[in-house]
Amino acid sequence: MIVPRIDRRHLLFILAAMLFTGAAQADPCETIRFKRGESSGTVSGMAPPDDMVCYQMSTGAGQKASVAITGNNCMFSIEGTSAEARDRYSFTTEKRTYRIMVGQLMRAVTPQPFTLSVSVR
């Protein structure tokens, strides 16, 4: 039997896709809202072993958004962008609502703490 070799990048993509599938059936996304007069903020949480935590943010067209995550073994993906299994990502926005899915990079037995930093200017 021949077993195909999968490099790390493809493995991460497959893992993120599987996690997105489970998250689509999970609780609704928590909306990220900045304090009045602010264009950035952070949210903290726990990335569960078998699911993802969903956040959403609405943007105008042509804004510059940056997303970064800190925490051991944590990553995020942003639906509708090329951000899959990342620890940081910057992009020019469209007028729409973006869903940011946070999960574990490699499944651990226990939930993993994280802090997600988001800015839109």
C-alpha angles and dihedrals in degrees: 000000000000116000114200117232114239118199122219095258093055091044091054091049092051091047093049091048091052091049092049089054092056093043093054088069095043130094118306119276121271110237116236110222124178123223114262110286093011127112098191141043146153137241125195129203148134122276107219121223097242106027144036133247114233127216127173135198132184120221140181123239118278098018122136112238127189126188126185134170131204124193136094113281095358131130140165138215127199116214114235095023136080090256103118121157094347136155093203136011138170126195145157110257134229123213097273146089116276123206115214114199117200122196146137119294093213116016114259125188094241133048113270122223119234143172118213117203118199131180131177119185 
